[in-house]
Amino acid sequence: MSGIKVKEPVITLTSGPAAAYPRVLQAMSKPVQYDYDPYFQAFYEEVARKTAKAMRVDEPALLIHAEPAVGIEATAACLIGRDDVVLNLASGVYGKGFGYWAVRYCKELVEIEVPYNEAIDPEAVDAAMSERPDIKVVSVVHHDTPSGTVNPLNEIGRIVRDHDGLLIVDAVSSFGGMDVHPGDCMADVFITGPGKCLGGPPGVTIMAVSDRAWDQMAANQDGPTASILSLTDWKDAWSKDHAFPFTPSVSEVNGLDAVIDNYLEEGPETVWARHDLTARACRAGVKAMGLELWAAREEIAAPTTTAVKVPDGFEDKEIRATARELYGVVFSAGRAETDGKLIRIGHMGPTAEPIYAVVAISALGGALRKLGHNADVNAGLEATMDVIAAAHA
Ligand SMILES: *Cc1c(COP(=O)(O)O)cnc(C)c1O
């Protein structure tokens, strides 16, 4: 019996943790197998292989049994040596945050930082790497979620490879919701998870690691072993013939199995298209209501999150609380530097459906009107519905 007095939300439109598919939740309720049982070891290998297929890489996926933040910190710990110069690209809170981990391990951190409603300019990366040929590792966040903006990842990847750098990509809140793959962006370490666009649980990290990155980790004498932050401990764990260094999160692996089946069966292109359509419908509604998008330019607005500027004279907390109270709809707040400045509507996994753009515009506009803002909800809904109709022309 729960003693919680707060009513449960009706619809959660957040940008992570986001709603999970019923099929995934069902899979997570399967029996918890002994990790050394031949059944589980074979099952684990199959899940690692199908996850690799979803990422379009040949090597079975590396799974780390904790939320993706752990996989990212582990990458900093394992890949970056004490003599390495790191170029960190920061267009938001997550990008900036990687730098705090990187400085612990590197010789020097070079940073390109842009305003958190902007994106990294690939030419600036080229210039920085030309000026500092000793830069060895480059880190970038594809979709910096607390800003709802995306970086031109494939262009950045090509430049980093031209300069022979090792590229770390945080694609936690973009993979599964748009066309992004380790091969296309030439990532050496590609980090994602099932908890955002794939509609699964947030407790496991999915990674693809290049041979160059494994070589660098093997050569890094400072890299951790027998540690929760060790990637090398888990390098061969995908194989049914190899022991696990620690206990894998069995139920999360059961969930991941369903997550990947779901994604591959629906078809990645179809999944990306509904993320894109929902986001476009949402952006059209936001603008037609008389509100402003947070992104400086619409081309960099993510298809998996729509960040809306908090109108002058209004409090984001109040707007979100009102949307929750009147409609049972939950939105995400900003985070750190973007906290209080924007409201985020997530279109991830099961909520990347056009009807949720209608829900979001209604609940956001309705809450604002209740608070005395003159948001034009009718115009917003019309614009949203026009985008949806045009997709079926
Ligand atoms: C959600 C997210 C992560 C992972 O953070 P957790 O706290 O582990 O959920 C990492 N990077 C980005 C860009 C994210 O959106």
The ligand as an SDF file (V2000), in Angstrom:
LIG
                    3D

 15 15  0  0  0  0  0  0  0  0999 V2000
   19.8130   11.0040  -20.2390 C   0  0  0  0  0  0  0  0  0  0  0  0
   21.1410   11.3710  -20.7860 C   0  0  0  0  0  0  0  0  0  0  0  0
   22.3040   10.7750  -20.3150 C   0  0  0  0  0  0  0  0  0  0  0  0
   22.3090    9.7490  -19.2380 C   0  0  0  0  0  0  0  0  0  0  0  0
   22.0640   10.3130  -18.0580 O   0  0  0  0  0  0  0  0  0  0  0  0
   21.4630    9.3950  -16.9040 P   0  0  0  0  0  0  0  0  0  0  0  0
   21.5090   10.2880  -15.7310 O   0  0  0  0  0  0  0  0  0  0  0  0
   22.3140    8.2070  -16.8330 O   0  0  0  0  0  0  0  0  0  0  0  0
   20.0720    9.0760  -17.3680 O   0  0  0  0  0  0  0  0  0  0  0  0
   23.4970   11.1370  -20.8820 C   0  0  0  0  0  0  0  0  0  0  0  0
   23.5650   12.0530  -21.8540 N   0  0  0  0  0  0  0  0  0  0  0  0
   22.4720   12.6470  -22.3430 C   0  0  0  0  0  0  0  0  0  0  0  0
   22.6160   13.6420  -23.4440 C   0  0  0  0  0  0  0  0  0  0  0  0
   21.2240   12.3200  -21.8210 C   0  0  0  0  0  0  0  0  0  0  0  0
   20.1160   12.9180  -22.2950 O   0  0  0  0  0  0  0  0  0  0  0  0
  1  2  1  0
  2  3  1  0
  2 14  2  0
  3  4  1  0
  3 10  2  0
  4  5  1  0
  5  6  1  0
  6  7  2  0
  6  8  1  0
  6  9  1  0
 10 11  1  0
 11 12  2  0
 12 13  1  0
 12 14  1  0
 14 15  1  0
M  END
$$$$
